[in-house]
Amino acid sequence: MKYNQPEPHSKICTNCKGNGYIKIDTIHGKDQIKQCWVCDSRGELKKYVQADVDKFIYDFYFRGV
């Protein structure tokens, strides 16, 4: 039996606007360039649809026996 693994849906990070870095003011000066901590400097967020994940788990553990 073949299982359909859930596919992640991606969207642009709203914190860095897809750049992977942001400019912030710190005690060391203005406009310090820092890596985005929301998307880990990738520029996009990957998110799974919970219904797809639940279906995969159900099929794998209960129908694959």
PyMOL Python script that loads the backbone (N, CA, C, O; Angstrom):
from pymol import cmd

cmd.read_pdbstr("""\
ATOM      1  N   MET A   1       0.841  -1.172   0.000  1.00  0.00           N
ATOM      2  CA  MET A   1       0.000   0.000   0.000  1.00  0.00           C
ATOM      3  C   MET A   1       0.889   1.239   0.000  1.00  0.00           C
ATOM      4  O   MET A   1       1.837   1.338   0.779  1.00  0.00           O
ATOM      5  N   LYS A   2       0.574   2.170  -0.872  1.00  0.00           N
ATOM      6  CA  LYS A   2       1.349   3.403  -0.962  1.00  0.00           C
ATOM      7  C   LYS A   2       0.673   4.498  -0.141  1.00  0.00           C
ATOM      8  O   LYS A   2      -0.540   4.690  -0.218  1.00  0.00           O
ATOM      9  N   TYR A   3       1.467   5.200   0.635  1.00  0.00           N
ATOM     10  CA  TYR A   3       0.952   6.279   1.477  1.00  0.00           C
ATOM     11  C   TYR A   3       1.267   7.616   0.831  1.00  0.00           C
ATOM     12  O   TYR A   3       2.381   7.841   0.357  1.00  0.00           O
ATOM     13  N   ASN A   4       0.294   8.488   0.817  1.00  0.00           N
ATOM     14  CA  ASN A   4       0.505   9.844   0.311  1.00  0.00           C
ATOM     15  C   ASN A   4       0.951  10.726   1.463  1.00  0.00           C
ATOM     16  O   ASN A   4       0.165  11.060   2.349  1.00  0.00           O
ATOM     17  N   GLN A   5       2.224  11.100   1.436  1.00  0.00           N
ATOM     18  CA  GLN A   5       2.746  11.944   2.502  1.00  0.00           C
ATOM     19  C   GLN A   5       2.215  13.361   2.345  1.00  0.00           C
ATOM     20  O   GLN A   5       2.072  13.845   1.222  1.00  0.00           O
ATOM     21  N   PRO A   6       1.924  14.026   3.447  1.00  0.00           N
ATOM     22  CA  PRO A   6       1.412  15.398   3.359  1.00  0.00           C
ATOM     23  C   PRO A   6       2.466  16.349   2.810  1.00  0.00           C
ATOM     24  O   PRO A   6       3.649  16.238   3.133  1.00  0.00           O
ATOM     25  N   GLU A   7       2.028  17.276   1.984  1.00  0.00           N
ATOM     26  CA  GLU A   7       2.912  18.269   1.375  1.00  0.00           C
ATOM     27  C   GLU A   7       2.829  19.574   2.166  1.00  0.00           C
ATOM     28  O   GLU A   7       1.734  20.012   2.520  1.00  0.00           O
ATOM     29  N   PRO A   8       3.973  20.198   2.446  1.00  0.00           N
ATOM     30  CA  PRO A   8       3.911  21.477   3.160  1.00  0.00           C
ATOM     31  C   PRO A   8       3.500  22.610   2.221  1.00  0.00           C
ATOM     32  O   PRO A   8       3.869  22.628   1.047  1.00  0.00           O
ATOM     33  N   HIS A   9       2.742  23.538   2.753  1.00  0.00           N
ATOM     34  CA  HIS A   9       2.373  24.746   2.018  1.00  0.00           C
ATOM     35  C   HIS A   9       3.288  25.855   2.511  1.00  0.00           C
ATOM     36  O   HIS A   9       3.483  26.012   3.716  1.00  0.00           O
ATOM     37  N   SER A  10       3.847  26.618   1.591  1.00  0.00           N
ATOM     38  CA  SER A  10       4.774  27.666   2.011  1.00  0.00           C
ATOM     39  C   SER A  10       4.184  29.044   1.726  1.00  0.00           C
ATOM     40  O   SER A  10       3.399  29.236   0.797  1.00  0.00           O
ATOM     41  N   LYS A  11       4.593  29.990   2.559  1.00  0.00           N
ATOM     42  CA  LYS A  11       4.208  31.383   2.353  1.00  0.00           C
ATOM     43  C   LYS A  11       5.381  32.261   2.766  1.00  0.00           C
ATOM     44  O   LYS A  11       6.250  31.834   3.525  1.00  0.00           O
ATOM     45  N   ILE A  12       5.399  33.474   2.267  1.00  0.00           N
ATOM     46  CA  ILE A  12       6.475  34.415   2.547  1.00  0.00           C
ATOM     47  C   ILE A  12       6.428  34.818   4.024  1.00  0.00           C
ATOM     48  O   ILE A  12       5.354  35.062   4.574  1.00  0.00           O
ATOM     49  N   CYS A  13       7.589  34.884   4.650  1.00  0.00           N
ATOM     50  CA  CYS A  13       7.687  35.278   6.053  1.00  0.00           C
ATOM     51  C   CYS A  13       7.282  36.746   6.199  1.00  0.00           C
ATOM     52  O   CYS A  13       7.770  37.610   5.470  1.00  0.00           O
ATOM     53  N   THR A  14       6.390  37.011   7.144  1.00  0.00           N
ATOM     54  CA  THR A  14       5.932  38.387   7.341  1.00  0.00           C
ATOM     55  C   THR A  14       6.908  39.210   8.176  1.00  0.00           C
ATOM     56  O   THR A  14       6.821  40.438   8.191  1.00  0.00           O
ATOM     57  N   ASN A  15       7.823  38.561   8.862  1.00  0.00           N
ATOM     58  CA  ASN A  15       8.787  39.290   9.688  1.00  0.00           C
ATOM     59  C   ASN A  15       9.889  39.912   8.830  1.00  0.00           C
ATOM     60  O   ASN A  15      10.215  41.088   8.995  1.00  0.00           O
ATOM     61  N   CYS A  16      10.462  39.129   7.918  1.00  0.00           N
ATOM     62  CA  CYS A  16      11.571  39.623   7.096  1.00  0.00           C
ATOM     63  C   CYS A  16      11.149  39.927   5.662  1.00  0.00           C
ATOM     64  O   CYS A  16      11.968  40.379   4.862  1.00  0.00           O
ATOM     65  N   LYS A  17       9.888  39.687   5.328  1.00  0.00           N
ATOM     66  CA  LYS A  17       9.334  39.929   3.990  1.00  0.00           C
ATOM     67  C   LYS A  17      10.051  39.112   2.918  1.00  0.00           C
ATOM     68  O   LYS A  17      10.152  39.549   1.772  1.00  0.00           O
ATOM     69  N   GLY A  18      10.547  37.931   3.281  1.00  0.00           N
ATOM     70  CA  GLY A  18      11.174  37.031   2.320  1.00  0.00           C
ATOM     71  C   GLY A  18      12.663  37.234   2.122  1.00  0.00           C
ATOM     72  O   GLY A  18      13.275  36.515   1.332  1.00  0.00           O
ATOM     73  N   ASN A  19      13.267  38.188   2.814  1.00  0.00           N
ATOM     74  CA  ASN A  19      14.698  38.450   2.648  1.00  0.00           C
ATOM     75  C   ASN A  19      15.577  37.502   3.454  1.00  0.00           C
ATOM     76  O   ASN A  19      16.700  37.200   3.050  1.00  0.00           O
ATOM     77  N   GLY A  20      15.078  37.038   4.577  1.00  0.00           N
ATOM     78  CA  GLY A  20      15.882  36.188   5.442  1.00  0.00           C
ATOM     79  C   GLY A  20      16.633  36.971   6.506  1.00  0.00           C
ATOM     80  O   GLY A  20      17.251  36.379   7.391  1.00  0.00           O
ATOM     81  N   TYR A  21      16.587  38.283   6.429  1.00  0.00           N
ATOM     82  CA  TYR A  21      17.232  39.111   7.445  1.00  0.00           C
ATOM     83  C   TYR A  21      16.359  40.327   7.720  1.00  0.00           C
ATOM     84  O   TYR A  21      15.493  40.678   6.919  1.00  0.00           O
ATOM     85  N   ILE A  22      16.595  40.961   8.853  1.00  0.00           N
ATOM     86  CA  ILE A  22      15.873  42.183   9.211  1.00  0.00           C
ATOM     87  C   ILE A  22      16.864  43.199   9.761  1.00  0.00           C
ATOM     88  O   ILE A  22      17.956  42.839  10.200  1.00  0.00           O
ATOM     89  N   LYS A  23      16.480  44.459   9.734  1.00  0.00           N
ATOM     90  CA  LYS A  23      17.289  45.529  10.316  1.00  0.00           C
ATOM     91  C   LYS A  23      16.604  45.976  11.593  1.00  0.00           C
ATOM     92  O   LYS A  23      15.428  46.342  11.582  1.00  0.00           O
ATOM     93  N   ILE A  24      17.345  45.944  12.696  1.00  0.00           N
ATOM     94  CA  ILE A  24      16.786  46.359  13.976  1.00  0.00           C
ATOM     95  C   ILE A  24      17.746  47.323  14.664  1.00  0.00           C
ATOM     96  O   ILE A  24      18.941  47.351  14.368  1.00  0.00           O
ATOM     97  N   ASP A  25      17.208  48.103  15.576  1.00  0.00           N
ATOM     98  CA  ASP A  25      18.028  49.014  16.376  1.00  0.00           C
ATOM     99  C   ASP A  25      18.436  48.291  17.650  1.00  0.00           C
ATOM    100  O   ASP A  25      17.585  47.766  18.369  1.00  0.00           O
ATOM    101  N   THR A  26      19.739  48.262  17.934  1.00  0.00           N
ATOM    102  CA  THR A  26      20.250  47.627  19.144  1.00  0.00           C
ATOM    103  C   THR A  26      21.064  48.645  19.932  1.00  0.00           C
ATOM    104  O   THR A  26      21.182  49.804  19.535  1.00  0.00           O
ATOM    105  N   ILE A  27      21.616  48.203  21.038  1.00  0.00           N
ATOM    106  CA  ILE A  27      22.469  49.097  21.821  1.00  0.00           C
ATOM    107  C   ILE A  27      23.788  49.368  21.100  1.00  0.00           C
ATOM    108  O   ILE A  27      24.521  50.288  21.462  1.00  0.00           O
ATOM    109  N   HIS A  28      24.084  48.564  20.079  1.00  0.00           N
ATOM    110  CA  HIS A  28      25.328  48.729  19.326  1.00  0.00           C
ATOM    111  C   HIS A  28      25.177  49.691  18.150  1.00  0.00           C
ATOM    112  O   HIS A  28      26.163  50.016  17.489  1.00  0.00           O
ATOM    113  N   GLY A  29      23.975  50.140  17.885  1.00  0.00           N
ATOM    114  CA  GLY A  29      23.757  51.097  16.804  1.00  0.00           C
ATOM    115  C   GLY A  29      22.434  50.862  16.100  1.00  0.00           C
ATOM    116  O   GLY A  29      21.716  49.899  16.369  1.00  0.00           O
ATOM    117  N   LYS A  30      22.140  51.774  15.190  1.00  0.00           N
ATOM    118  CA  LYS A  30      20.898  51.669  14.427  1.00  0.00           C
ATOM    119  C   LYS A  30      21.097  50.783  13.205  1.00  0.00           C
ATOM    120  O   LYS A  30      22.207  50.625  12.697  1.00  0.00           O
ATOM    121  N   ASP A  31      19.998  50.215  12.754  1.00  0.00           N
ATOM    122  CA  ASP A  31      19.956  49.399  11.540  1.00  0.00           C
ATOM    123  C   ASP A  31      20.987  48.267  11.540  1.00  0.00           C
ATOM    124  O   ASP A  31      21.695  48.061  10.554  1.00  0.00           O
ATOM    125  N   GLN A  32      21.060  47.557  12.626  1.00  0.00           N
ATOM    126  CA  GLN A  32      21.903  46.367  12.684  1.00  0.00           C
ATOM    127  C   GLN A  32      21.213  45.251  11.903  1.00  0.00           C
ATOM    128  O   GLN A  32      20.019  45.017  12.090  1.00  0.00           O
ATOM    129  N   ILE A  33      21.936  44.571  11.046  1.00  0.00           N
ATOM    130  CA  ILE A  33      21.358  43.487  10.248  1.00  0.00           C
ATOM    131  C   ILE A  33      21.443  42.199  11.050  1.00  0.00           C
ATOM    132  O   ILE A  33      22.520  41.788  11.482  1.00  0.00           O
ATOM    133  N   LYS A  34      20.289  41.568  11.243  1.00  0.00           N
ATOM    134  CA  LYS A  34      20.199  40.304  11.986  1.00  0.00           C
ATOM    135  C   LYS A  34      19.451  39.286  11.142  1.00  0.00           C
ATOM    136  O   LYS A  34      18.607  39.640  10.319  1.00  0.00           O
ATOM    137  N   GLN A  35      19.770  38.023  11.356  1.00  0.00           N
ATOM    138  CA  GLN A  35      19.053  36.967  10.655  1.00  0.00           C
ATOM    139  C   GLN A  35      17.662  36.816  11.252  1.00  0.00           C
ATOM    140  O   GLN A  35      17.468  36.994  12.454  1.00  0.00           O
ATOM    141  N   CYS A  36      16.705  36.488  10.405  1.00  0.00           N
ATOM    142  CA  CYS A  36      15.320  36.364  10.853  1.00  0.00           C
ATOM    143  C   CYS A  36      15.169  35.117  11.711  1.00  0.00           C
ATOM    144  O   CYS A  36      15.574  34.024  11.315  1.00  0.00           O
ATOM    145  N   TRP A  37      14.583  35.294  12.888  1.00  0.00           N
ATOM    146  CA  TRP A  37      14.398  34.173  13.809  1.00  0.00           C
ATOM    147  C   TRP A  37      13.067  33.465  13.600  1.00  0.00           C
ATOM    148  O   TRP A  37      12.864  32.373  14.129  1.00  0.00           O
ATOM    149  N   VAL A  38      12.171  34.058  12.849  1.00  0.00           N
ATOM    150  CA  VAL A  38      10.869  33.431  12.605  1.00  0.00           C
ATOM    151  C   VAL A  38      10.999  32.322  11.560  1.00  0.00           C
ATOM    152  O   VAL A  38      10.484  31.222  11.756  1.00  0.00           O
ATOM    153  N   CYS A  39      11.681  32.607  10.461  1.00  0.00           N
ATOM    154  CA  CYS A  39      11.809  31.626   9.375  1.00  0.00           C
ATOM    155  C   CYS A  39      13.198  30.998   9.311  1.00  0.00           C
ATOM    156  O   CYS A  39      13.491  30.263   8.367  1.00  0.00           O
ATOM    157  N   ASP A  40      14.053  31.267  10.283  1.00  0.00           N
ATOM    158  CA  ASP A  40      15.437  30.772  10.305  1.00  0.00           C
ATOM    159  C   ASP A  40      16.204  31.174   9.044  1.00  0.00           C
ATOM    160  O   ASP A  40      16.960  30.377   8.491  1.00  0.00           O
ATOM    161  N   SER A  41      16.007  32.392   8.603  1.00  0.00           N
ATOM    162  CA  SER A  41      16.694  33.005   7.460  1.00  0.00           C
ATOM    163  C   SER A  41      16.407  32.313   6.137  1.00  0.00           C
ATOM    164  O   SER A  41      17.208  32.409   5.207  1.00  0.00           O
ATOM    165  N   ARG A  42      15.284  31.620   6.033  1.00  0.00           N
ATOM    166  CA  ARG A  42      14.909  30.978   4.770  1.00  0.00           C
ATOM    167  C   ARG A  42      14.026  31.877   3.908  1.00  0.00           C
ATOM    168  O   ARG A  42      13.967  31.701   2.691  1.00  0.00           O
ATOM    169  N   GLY A  43      13.345  32.828   4.520  1.00  0.00           N
ATOM    170  CA  GLY A  43      12.488  33.733   3.773  1.00  0.00           C
ATOM    171  C   GLY A  43      11.065  33.247   3.575  1.00  0.00           C
ATOM    172  O   GLY A  43      10.208  34.005   3.121  1.00  0.00           O
ATOM    173  N   GLU A  44      10.804  31.994   3.909  1.00  0.00           N
ATOM    174  CA  GLU A  44       9.448  31.473   3.781  1.00  0.00           C
ATOM    175  C   GLU A  44       9.136  30.520   4.921  1.00  0.00           C
ATOM    176  O   GLU A  44      10.029  29.923   5.521  1.00  0.00           O
ATOM    177  N   LEU A  45       7.863  30.393   5.200  1.00  0.00           N
ATOM    178  CA  LEU A  45       7.393  29.508   6.257  1.00  0.00           C
ATOM    179  C   LEU A  45       6.697  28.318   5.620  1.00  0.00           C
ATOM    180  O   LEU A  45       5.870  28.484   4.724  1.00  0.00           O
ATOM    181  N   LYS A  46       7.025  27.132   6.076  1.00  0.00           N
ATOM    182  CA  LYS A  46       6.371  25.927   5.580  1.00  0.00           C
ATOM    183  C   LYS A  46       5.424  25.428   6.658  1.00  0.00           C
ATOM    184  O   LYS A  46       5.800  25.299   7.823  1.00  0.00           O
ATOM    185  N   LYS A  47       4.207  25.153   6.258  1.00  0.00           N
ATOM    186  CA  LYS A  47       3.191  24.746   7.204  1.00  0.00           C
ATOM    187  C   LYS A  47       2.398  23.592   6.605  1.00  0.00           C
ATOM    188  O   LYS A  47       2.029  23.614   5.431  1.00  0.00           O
ATOM    189  N   TYR A  48       2.148  22.595   7.423  1.00  0.00           N
ATOM    190  CA  TYR A  48       1.359  21.454   6.987  1.00  0.00           C
ATOM    191  C   TYR A  48      -0.105  21.681   7.326  1.00  0.00           C
ATOM    192  O   TYR A  48      -0.425  22.321   8.328  1.00  0.00           O
ATOM    193  N   VAL A  49      -0.991  21.159   6.494  1.00  0.00           N
ATOM    194  CA  VAL A  49      -2.421  21.191   6.780  1.00  0.00           C
ATOM    195  C   VAL A  49      -2.710  20.040   7.737  1.00  0.00           C
ATOM    196  O   VAL A  49      -2.391  18.889   7.441  1.00  0.00           O
ATOM    197  N   GLN A  50      -3.309  20.345   8.873  1.00  0.00           N
ATOM    198  CA  GLN A  50      -3.504  19.344   9.921  1.00  0.00           C
ATOM    199  C   GLN A  50      -4.342  18.160   9.448  1.00  0.00           C
ATOM    200  O   GLN A  50      -4.086  17.029   9.860  1.00  0.00           O
ATOM    201  N   ALA A  51      -5.320  18.390   8.606  1.00  0.00           N
ATOM    202  CA  ALA A  51      -6.163  17.293   8.112  1.00  0.00           C
ATOM    203  C   ALA A  51      -5.345  16.301   7.286  1.00  0.00           C
ATOM    204  O   ALA A  51      -5.584  15.096   7.361  1.00  0.00           O
ATOM    205  N   ASP A  52      -4.380  16.793   6.497  1.00  0.00           N
ATOM    206  CA  ASP A  52      -3.529  15.900   5.709  1.00  0.00           C
ATOM    207  C   ASP A  52      -2.626  15.071   6.610  1.00  0.00           C
ATOM    208  O   ASP A  52      -2.413  13.885   6.357  1.00  0.00           O
ATOM    209  N   VAL A  53      -2.096  15.685   7.653  1.00  0.00           N
ATOM    210  CA  VAL A  53      -1.234  14.963   8.593  1.00  0.00           C
ATOM    211  C   VAL A  53      -2.026  13.893   9.331  1.00  0.00           C
ATOM    212  O   VAL A  53      -1.553  12.767   9.489  1.00  0.00           O
ATOM    213  N   ASP A  54      -3.230  14.239   9.785  1.00  0.00           N
ATOM    214  CA  ASP A  54      -4.071  13.267  10.489  1.00  0.00           C
ATOM    215  C   ASP A  54      -4.426  12.084   9.598  1.00  0.00           C
ATOM    216  O   ASP A  54      -4.420  10.940  10.054  1.00  0.00           O
ATOM    217  N   LYS A  55      -4.736  12.350   8.335  1.00  0.00           N
ATOM    218  CA  LYS A  55      -5.080  11.274   7.403  1.00  0.00           C
ATOM    219  C   LYS A  55      -3.882  10.359   7.180  1.00  0.00           C
ATOM    220  O   LYS A  55      -4.035   9.138   7.139  1.00  0.00           O
ATOM    221  N   PHE A  56      -2.688  10.940   7.036  1.00  0.00           N
ATOM    222  CA  PHE A  56      -1.484  10.137   6.844  1.00  0.00           C
ATOM    223  C   PHE A  56      -1.234   9.244   8.054  1.00  0.00           C
ATOM    224  O   PHE A  56      -0.925   8.064   7.893  1.00  0.00           O
ATOM    225  N   ILE A  57      -1.362   9.783   9.252  1.00  0.00           N
ATOM    226  CA  ILE A  57      -1.139   8.995  10.469  1.00  0.00           C
ATOM    227  C   ILE A  57      -2.166   7.878  10.574  1.00  0.00           C
ATOM    228  O   ILE A  57      -1.816   6.747  10.913  1.00  0.00           O
ATOM    229  N   TYR A  58      -3.421   8.178  10.289  1.00  0.00           N
ATOM    230  CA  TYR A  58      -4.471   7.160  10.350  1.00  0.00           C
ATOM    231  C   TYR A  58      -4.211   6.050   9.333  1.00  0.00           C
ATOM    232  O   TYR A  58      -4.297   4.868   9.665  1.00  0.00           O
ATOM    233  N   ASP A  59      -3.892   6.431   8.097  1.00  0.00           N
ATOM    234  CA  ASP A  59      -3.628   5.428   7.059  1.00  0.00           C
ATOM    235  C   ASP A  59      -2.410   4.582   7.406  1.00  0.00           C
ATOM    236  O   ASP A  59      -2.421   3.370   7.188  1.00  0.00           O
ATOM    237  N   PHE A  60      -1.375   5.191   7.937  1.00  0.00           N
ATOM    238  CA  PHE A  60      -0.135   4.472   8.226  1.00  0.00           C
ATOM    239  C   PHE A  60      -0.310   3.482   9.373  1.00  0.00           C
ATOM    240  O   PHE A  60       0.148   2.343   9.284  1.00  0.00           O
ATOM    241  N   TYR A  61      -0.961   3.904  10.436  1.00  0.00           N
ATOM    242  CA  TYR A  61      -1.048   3.056  11.623  1.00  0.00           C
ATOM    243  C   TYR A  61      -2.245   2.118  11.645  1.00  0.00           C
ATOM    244  O   TYR A  61      -2.156   1.028  12.210  1.00  0.00           O
ATOM    245  N   PHE A  62      -3.357   2.513  11.047  1.00  0.00           N
ATOM    246  CA  PHE A  62      -4.563   1.705  11.188  1.00  0.00           C
ATOM    247  C   PHE A  62      -4.957   0.956   9.923  1.00  0.00           C
ATOM    248  O   PHE A  62      -5.540  -0.125  10.011  1.00  0.00           O
ATOM    249  N   ARG A  63      -4.659   1.492   8.769  1.00  0.00           N
ATOM    250  CA  ARG A  63      -5.014   0.799   7.531  1.00  0.00           C
ATOM    251  C   ARG A  63      -3.859  -0.001   6.959  1.00  0.00           C
ATOM    252  O   ARG A  63      -4.077  -0.881   6.125  1.00  0.00           O
ATOM    253  N   GLY A  64      -2.654   0.279   7.380  1.00  0.00           N
ATOM    254  CA  GLY A  64      -1.486  -0.393   6.826  1.00  0.00           C
ATOM    255  C   GLY A  64      -1.128  -1.694   7.509  1.00  0.00           C
ATOM    256  O   GLY A  64      -0.126  -2.318   7.161  1.00  0.00           O
ATOM    257  N   VAL A  65      -1.923  -2.115   8.472  1.00  0.00           N
ATOM    258  CA  VAL A  65      -1.608  -3.327   9.230  1.00  0.00           C
ATOM    259  C   VAL A  65      -1.841  -4.555   8.412  1.00  0.00           C
ATOM    260  O   VAL A  65      -1.627  -5.667   8.894  1.00  0.00           O
TER     261      VAL A  65
END
""", "prot")
cmd.dss("prot")
cmd.show_as("cartoon", "prot")
cmd.util.cbc("prot")
cmd.orient("prot")
